[in-house]
Amino acid sequence: MKALISVYYKQGLEPLLKALEKKGYDIISTGGTAKFIKDLGYKVKLVEELTGFPEILDGRVKTLHPVVHGGILFRDWVKEDAEDIKKLHIEPIDLVVVNLYPFEEKLREDLTERELMEFIDIGGPTLIRASAKNFYRVAVVVDPEDYGWVAKKIEEDSLSLEDRKFLAVKAFSLTAYYDALVSGVLMKLFEIEHVFKHSAIPMKLIGSLRYGENPHQRGWMFQNPLEDLGIVSSKVLQGKEMSFNNYLDSDSAFRLVSEFNEPACVIVKHNNPCGVALGRDLLEAFERAYNADPESAFGGIVAFNDRVERELASRLLDVFLEVVVAPDFSEDALEVFSKKKNLRLVKAMGFSTSFDIKKVSGGFLLQDEDTIDYQKLEVVSERKPTEEELRDLFFAWKVCKYVKSNAVVIAKDGKTMGIGSGNVSRVDSLRCAISRAKRFGFDTEGSVVASEAFLPFRDSVDIAKEAGIRAIIQPGGSIRDKEVIEAVNQHQMAMVFTGTRHFRH
């Protein structure tokens, strides 16, 4: 029996070598792996001794040879295969242990394009795919975590067909990931924006979650290695294990709070902002955001766009929160938070934008991420908004982008007063927003409203007027824009078109 071993990650390999020697395997290897095996005191034969052909092109071609791949792909249940290998003096290879060049790790180094290309593995994936294809006879090991249990099974003569099938699927998963990674890196490197007919996205498992959105659903978290930033890369500094929903809400909250340059606070429940506010400092921003909807804030996720200090931390302990997200926390703040061991603290690592992917039955929908605030700003009313109104309109518009459609946001003085989300009618969302504002005692006189999509009828304008709303921001583009503008002018309100819609489903 023969085993071909050519690995980059050598730690933990010795138990496998010991098992192979004990069971009488001949070990074949290449370059640095062969030296490692020899230095440990095990017998090893170089691949060139097997093939009769030297490594060439500075090691680029080592295992790409018929003797190697014939030995791997040989089917012992096919008569013609047996005749071929006997005639060509090819010996079967029963175990292949291979890692791939560390292309992913090298991305973090300052390599030139040509230097990086040298870490695209060719021989490794070929060996892996050949071995995985012939799982009926050959076992393929690609993960150092599998060295131990495979060694034990070899010693016990218990490496089964089911084991080989498991290892084969794992092997194909690795090569698929590797190719997707290389493809994605080269697209970025070569600045190719084309969406190809055949595509793959690399996904690396970070870990299992307690469950998905609900306890009866399984959940996992994966990282896209093409994106350095994001909630997946954030550091959880304390608290209970983050849940599926915690990650979703924290990502949404931090994205929204990052839209503002001034000290800002965002409170999110069920992936919708329920309170958003600006302030002279983060403490004031929190108080204003919390007071915007103290009922929904209970058990919410709160995000800040600057470092959390001791005074703010002390205030946050007075409120039941699930997660606090911020770019940084002072040592004093961490000391205060330590009194609430279950409260999750997340140090956000920013976020990158690539594509937004949604799962549908049978496939996926992929789109550019919504990163544009507006395409153009056009005052379409006879009355122009005041400077204060404009500031509030822009504020409400940013918030509206992160509210589930149909979305309506009422704001005043850099603070949300009422948010209507997820209704099937835009008028219903507006009524909900007004109702919430009144329920918490806000005077909506002189406030502004943002709608993430156009107002299809003048009824929303009439309702807004009754609530004392003085200015509206919306995309425009309805066939009834003229009717809506006439209603705005009739009520001496101001209205701004953005030319950009922000549906969020």
ABEGO torsion letter per residue (X at the ends): XBBBBBBABABGAAAAAAAAAAAGBBBBBBEAAAAAAAAAGBBBBBAAAAAGBBBBGGGABAABBAAAAAAAABBAABAAAAAAAAAAGBBBBABBBBBBBBAAAAAABBBBAAAAAAABBAAAAAAAAAAAAAAAABBBBABAAAAAAAAAAAAAGABBAAAAAAAAAAAAAAAAAAAAAAAAAAAAAAGBABBBABBBBBBBBAEBBABBABAABBBBBBBBAABABEAAABBBABEBBBBAAAAAAAAAAAAAAAABABBBBBBBBGGBBABBBBBABAAAAAAAAAAABAAAABGBBBBBABBBBAAAAAAAAABBBABBBBABBBAAAAAAAAABAABBBBBBAEBBBBBBBBBBBGEBBBBBBBABABABBBBABABBBBAAAAAAAAAAAAAAAABBOBBBBBBBGGBBABBBBGBABAAAAAAAAAAAAAAAGBBABGBBBBBABBBABAAAAAAAAAAGBABBBBAEGBAAAAAAAAAAAAAGBBBBBAGBBBBBX
